[in-house]
Amino acid sequence: MIEQKNIQSFEILVNKIENTHQTLQAQSIKSVSTSLTIRNWLIGYYIVEYEQNGEDRAKYGAKIIENLAKELKYIKGMSKSNLKIFRQFYLIYPQINEVVYSQFKLTNQKSLTVSDQFRLPTKKLLNSSSFSHFIEFIKIDNPLKRLFYEIETIKGNWSVRELKRQINSATYERVGLSLNKQEMIDSIQLKSEVLLPKQIIKDPYILEFTGLESKVKYSENDLEEALLNHLQDFLLELGNGFCFEARQKRISIENEHDRVDLVFYHRILKCHILIDLKIREFSYADVGQMNFYLNYYKNEISEKTDNPPIGLILCANKNSTKVKYATAGLDNQLFVSKYKINLPSVEEIEKFLYDELINLKKGKK
């Protein structure tokens, strides 16, 4: 009897490799995501444990997290706001100790309350939700409402964007008021956005945790990118104390992410200078955005010896060039005087921008 050979084709080979890659890639991404979530929970646990039992905790008082953020600033993602989130994460999800207790030999477990008993299996919740999902969950004060969104996120494999959309559209309340609740939930799940592995890869928290660099292009077009390149060189060539610090500096607050185009530190003024470039007309909304950046830097980044940060908004189009300094809070007259002497004048920057726009549009580099 002739033995039949297993029939193969090139197409089958391609499909096998594709399926193997996709399956194992999804597993590895899920593993990284779960590790990040557990790390953040443990950080929250350690903070609370120190607050309760630290021998020298009285020395730091209410500034434990603030001082911790300064000591850990070399680690990405350890800002004061993030450390507060990690602490809150531990307090709201004590049940995660079931997964980490034996491995990390935790000594101070938060006891479960009656309401904690009405919860999802911990492993299922961890396997189905990224840390960005948990940030949205912990914003919800009502435990039953939180449980609803946890369940629906798992059932529908919701992305973080979809979860936010459902929360903001009051899905929990609308389902509660509906006569046929199951029918409404089914219709919502049918239209919802499903989480894909590539979305997890792009999660800023994952990128920070793994040390990968975000390659997402935030500039609106090539003209803006070219202007930023020339502007960076222009300010450094002035030689007035500008020290380049960051490009497209990410600021993260409660799962919302923004970017400052250019960040310098001025060694004479002893402060950060934040620059935001818009290839369009100036808008009052730009001031609000810059004010947010300035407040963040003042509270999260600046040292005690630093002066308040300065914001520079550059708006340009083919018809006009506008420059605006955001100097809110600069009430020290000596500092204001220094600031006027050591920064380029508005006219100087306007001329630079105008000339650069003309040259770039003519194709000159």
Residue pairs with C-beta under 8 A, 6 or more apart in sequence:
22 197
25 197
26 197
29 197
29 200
29 201
29 206
30 127
30 200
32 206
32 209
32 210
33 130
33 131
33 200
33 203
33 206
34 126
34 127
35 209
36 130
36 131
36 205
36 206
36 209
37 96
37 126
37 129
37 130
37 131
37 134
38 96
38 99
38 100
38 126
39 209
40 85
40 86
40 89
40 131
41 86
41 89
41 90
41 93
41 96
41 100
42 100
42 104
43 83
43 86
43 87
44 86
44 87
44 88
44 89
44 90
44 91
45 90
45 97
45 106
45 108
47 64
47 65
47 68
47 83
47 86
47 87
47 90
48 87
48 90
48 91
48 108
48 110
49 107
49 108
50 57
50 64
51 57
51 64
52 108
53 108
57 64
60 67
65 80
65 83
65 84
65 87
66 80
68 78
68 83
69 78
69 79
69 80
69 83
69 300
72 78
76 208
76 211
77 205
77 208
77 209
77 252
79 252
79 300
80 299
80 300
81 252
81 253
81 254
81 300
82 252
85 135
85 138
85 254
88 138
89 134
89 135
89 138
90 96
90 110
91 110
92 137
92 138
93 134
93 138
94 109
94 110
94 111
94 112
94 116
95 112
95 116
95 119
95 122
96 122
96 126
97 106
97 109
97 110
98 122
99 122
99 123
99 126
100 106
101 109
115 143
118 143
118 144
118 147
119 147
120 147
120 150
120 151
120 154
124 154
125 150
125 154
128 153
128 154
128 157
129 137
129 150
129 153
129 154
130 160
130 200
130 203
130 205
130 206
131 203
131 205
132 160
132 203
132 205
132 255
133 153
133 158
133 160
133 163
135 254
135 255
136 149
136 160
136 163
136 164
136 167
136 255
137 146
137 149
137 150
138 146
139 254
140 146
140 149
140 167
145 172
148 172
148 175
149 163
149 166
149 167
149 171
149 172
152 158
152 166
152 171
152 185
152 188
152 189
153 163
155 189
156 162
156 188
156 189
156 192
156 194
157 194
157 195
158 166
158 192
158 193
158 194
158 195
159 193
159 194
159 195
159 196
159 199
160 195
160 199
160 203
160 255
161 193
162 192
162 193
162 194
162 195
164 255
165 193
166 188
166 192
171 188
174 184
175 181
175 184
175 185
175 188
178 184
200 206
202 214
202 216
204 214
204 250
204 252
204 257
205 252
206 212
207 213
207 214
214 250
218 248
218 259
219 225
219 228
220 279
221 279
223 279
223 357
223 360
223 361
224 277
224 279
226 360
226 365
227 277
227 279
227 316
227 353
227 356
227 357
227 360
228 247
228 261
228 262
228 277
230 356
231 262
231 275
231 277
231 314
231 352
231 353
231 356
232 244
232 247
232 262
234 352
235 242
235 264
235 344
236 242
236 244
238 344
240 266
240 268
240 342
240 343
240 344
241 266
241 267
241 268
241 269
241 342
242 264
242 266
242 273
243 264
243 265
243 266
243 267
244 262
244 264
245 263
245 264
245 265
245 272
246 260
246 262
246 263
247 261
247 262
247 263
248 259
248 260
248 261
249 259
249 260
249 263
250 257
250 258
250 259
251 257
251 258
251 259
251 260
251 293
251 296
252 258
253 296
258 289
258 292
258 293
260 274
260 275
260 276
260 293
261 275
261 276
261 277
262 274
262 275
262 277
263 272
263 273
263 274
263 275
264 272
264 273
264 275
265 271
265 272
265 273
266 272
266 273
266 310
266 342
266 343
268 338
268 342
269 307
269 310
269 335
269 338
269 339
269 342
269 343
270 305
270 306
270 307
271 302
271 306
271 307
271 308
271 309
271 310
272 297
272 301
272 302
272 306
272 309
272 310
273 309
273 310
273 311
273 312
273 343
274 290
274 293
274 294
274 297
274 309
274 310
274 311
274 312
275 311
275 312
275 313
275 314
276 286
276 289
276 290
276 293
276 311
276 312
276 313
276 314
277 314
277 315
277 316
278 286
278 313
278 314
278 315
278 316
279 316
279 317
280 315
280 317
281 315
281 317
281 320
281 322
282 313
282 315
282 322
282 324
283 315
286 313
286 315
286 324
287 313
287 324
287 326
290 311
290 313
290 326
291 311
291 326
291 328
293 309
293 311
294 308
294 309
294 310
294 311
294 326
294 328
294 329
297 309
298 308
298 309
298 329
301 309
302 308
302 309
307 332
307 335
308 329
308 330
308 335
310 325
310 326
310 327
310 330
310 339
310 343
311 325
311 326
311 327
312 323
312 324
312 325
312 326
312 349
313 323
313 324
313 325
313 326
314 322
314 323
314 349
314 353
315 321
315 322
315 323
315 324
316 322
316 353
316 357
318 357
318 361
321 350
321 353
321 354
321 357
322 350
323 346
323 349
323 350
323 353
325 343
325 346
327 336
327 339
330 336
330 339
